[in-house]
């Protein structure tokens, strides 16, 4: 898996569902990712736990790493080429009450003077029809909360704003075909 990710064209990679059978495996994976710093957070009590941030290159300096809420929110403060940045990876649970807890933690992390790069699986969409648009009337309460939080922090969905012909899928099916998923950005 790590060699495949290393061959891809990216500077930062956010991973979710990184359950490893033994906790010491995370330190082993940190050593195996030789292309730059990597940060892993997880527990092994369920298959959906664990998130990671992989960085390519040596241009990132780490200031602080925060692992929160059952290893589903990972926050890394640092600097990239001298500019302060906050990396946030979230894997929000499908159950609304649990997702609300993660969003409360996330909302606090959006208050910073650092540039924020956030990604993950939010298990809801920031778009009213699931694919395009910004009318919040058709969204459920979690989707509206996500939009409200990002608006408060003056953040925007860069993938959602790439245009209709932009490649914006985030996962592939077992047969190799791709699928668009606005909840994973």
C-alpha positions as CSV (number, residue, x, y, z in Angstrom):
1,X,0.0,0.0,0.0
2,X,2.7,2.5,0.9
3,X,4.6,1.9,-2.3
4,X,1.4,2.6,-4.3
5,X,0.8,5.8,-2.4
6,X,4.4,6.9,-2.8
7,X,4.0,6.6,-6.6
8,X,1.0,8.9,-6.7
9,X,1.2,12.6,-7.5
10,X,0.4,14.2,-4.1
11,X,2.1,16.2,-1.4
12,X,-0.3,15.2,1.4
13,X,-2.4,12.1,1.7
14,X,-5.2,11.6,4.2
15,X,-6.1,8.0,5.0
16,X,-9.1,6.6,7.0
17,X,-9.9,3.2,8.3
18,X,-6.3,2.4,9.1
19,X,-6.9,-0.3,11.6
20,X,-3.7,-2.3,12.3
21,X,-3.8,-5.5,14.2
22,X,-1.1,-4.5,16.7
23,X,-0.6,-1.0,18.0
24,X,3.2,-1.2,17.5
25,X,2.5,-1.5,13.7
26,X,1.9,2.2,13.5
27,X,5.5,2.9,14.5
28,X,6.6,0.4,11.9
29,X,4.5,2.1,9.3
30,X,6.0,5.5,10.2
31,X,9.4,4.0,9.6
32,X,8.3,2.4,6.3
33,X,7.1,5.7,4.9
34,X,10.5,7.0,3.8
35,X,9.2,9.8,1.6
36,X,8.6,12.4,4.4
37,X,6.8,12.6,7.8
38,X,3.8,10.4,8.6
39,X,1.4,10.5,11.4
40,X,-0.9,7.7,12.5
41,X,-3.6,7.4,15.1
42,X,-5.7,4.4,15.8
43,X,-7.1,1.7,18.1
44,X,-7.8,-1.8,17.2
45,X,-11.2,-2.4,18.7
46,X,-13.1,-1.9,15.5
47,X,-12.3,-2.1,11.8
48,X,-13.2,1.5,11.1
49,X,-10.8,3.1,13.5
50,X,-7.6,4.8,12.6
51,X,-6.5,7.8,10.5
52,X,-3.2,8.8,9.0
53,X,-1.5,11.7,7.3
54,X,1.3,11.0,4.9
55,X,3.5,13.8,3.6
56,X,5.9,13.6,0.7
57,X,9.1,15.6,0.9
58,X,11.1,17.1,3.7
59,X,9.6,20.6,3.4
60,X,7.3,20.0,6.4
61,X,8.3,20.8,10.0
62,X,6.1,19.4,12.9
63,X,5.1,21.6,15.8
64,X,2.4,19.5,17.5
65,X,0.3,16.4,16.9
66,X,-3.1,15.9,18.5
67,X,-5.1,12.7,18.3
68,X,-8.7,13.1,19.4
69,X,-12.1,11.3,19.7
70,X,-11.4,7.6,19.5
71,X,-8.6,8.1,16.9
72,X,-11.0,9.5,14.3
73,X,-9.6,13.1,14.3
74,X,-5.9,13.7,13.7
75,X,-4.6,17.3,13.8
76,X,-1.0,18.1,12.9
77,X,0.3,21.7,13.4
78,X,3.5,22.5,11.6
79,X,5.0,24.6,8.8
80,X,5.5,24.0,5.2
81,X,8.4,25.9,3.6
82,X,8.2,28.3,6.6
83,X,4.4,28.9,6.4
84,X,2.3,27.8,9.4
85,X,-0.2,25.1,8.5
86,X,-2.7,22.9,10.2
87,X,-3.5,19.5,8.7
88,X,-6.8,17.9,9.8
89,X,-7.9,14.4,8.9
90,X,-11.3,13.3,10.1
91,X,-13.2,10.0,9.8
92,X,-16.7,10.8,11.0
93,X,-18.9,7.9,12.0
94,X,-22.1,7.1,10.1
95,X,-24.3,7.5,13.2
96,X,-25.5,11.1,13.5
97,X,-25.0,11.5,17.3
98,X,-21.4,10.2,17.1
99,X,-20.7,12.3,14.1
100,X,-22.0,15.4,16.0
101,X,-19.4,14.7,18.6
102,X,-16.6,14.7,16.0
103,X,-17.9,17.8,14.4
104,X,-17.8,19.6,17.7
105,X,-14.1,18.7,18.1
106,X,-13.6,19.7,14.5
107,X,-15.2,23.1,14.9
108,X,-12.7,24.0,17.7
109,X,-9.8,23.0,15.4
110,X,-10.9,25.3,12.7
111,X,-10.2,28.3,14.9
112,X,-6.5,29.1,14.1
113,X,-4.4,31.7,12.3
114,X,-2.7,28.8,10.4
115,X,-3.6,27.8,6.9
116,X,-5.8,24.7,7.1
117,X,-5.7,21.7,4.9
118,X,-8.6,19.4,5.9
119,X,-9.7,16.2,4.4
120,X,-11.3,12.9,5.3
121,X,-14.6,11.1,5.3
122,X,-17.3,13.4,6.8
123,X,-20.1,10.9,6.1
124,X,-22.3,13.7,4.9
125,X,-22.2,16.0,1.9
126,X,-21.6,19.8,1.8
127,X,-23.9,19.9,-1.3
128,X,-27.7,19.9,-1.3
129,X,-28.2,17.3,-4.1
130,X,-25.2,15.1,-3.2
131,X,-23.3,16.2,-6.3
132,X,-23.5,19.8,-7.1
133,X,-24.9,23.1,-5.8
134,X,-24.8,25.0,-2.6
135,X,-28.5,25.4,-1.6
136,X,-28.7,24.2,2.0
137,X,-32.5,23.6,1.9
138,X,-32.1,19.9,0.8
139,X,-29.4,19.1,3.2
140,X,-29.7,17.1,6.5
141,X,-28.7,18.7,9.8
142,X,-25.2,17.3,9.7
143,X,-24.5,18.6,6.2
144,X,-25.8,22.0,7.2
145,X,-23.5,22.0,10.3
146,X,-20.5,21.1,8.1
147,X,-21.2,24.0,5.7
148,X,-21.8,26.3,8.7
149,X,-18.5,25.4,10.3
150,X,-16.5,25.9,7.2
151,X,-18.3,29.1,6.4
152,X,-17.6,30.4,9.9
153,X,-13.9,29.7,9.5
154,X,-13.9,31.2,6.0
155,X,-13.0,27.8,4.5
156,X,-14.1,26.5,1.1
157,X,-14.4,23.1,-0.5
158,X,-11.7,23.3,-3.2
159,X,-12.6,20.0,-4.8
160,X,-16.2,21.0,-5.0
161,X,-15.2,24.2,-6.7
162,X,-12.9,22.7,-9.3
163,X,-15.6,22.7,-12.0
164,X,-17.9,20.1,-13.6
165,X,-15.2,18.4,-15.7
166,X,-12.6,18.1,-12.9
167,X,-11.7,14.6,-11.7
168,X,-12.8,14.6,-8.1
169,X,-13.4,11.0,-7.1
170,X,-11.9,9.8,-3.9
171,X,-12.2,6.1,-4.0
172,X,-12.2,3.2,-6.5
173,X,-14.4,0.2,-6.7
174,X,-13.0,-3.4,-6.6
175,X,-13.3,-3.6,-10.4
176,X,-11.0,-0.6,-10.8
177,X,-13.7,1.9,-11.8
178,X,-13.9,5.2,-9.9
179,X,-16.8,6.8,-8.1
180,X,-17.4,10.4,-7.1
181,X,-18.0,10.9,-3.4
182,X,-18.5,14.5,-2.2
183,X,-18.4,13.3,1.4
184,X,-14.7,12.3,1.2
185,X,-12.7,15.4,0.6
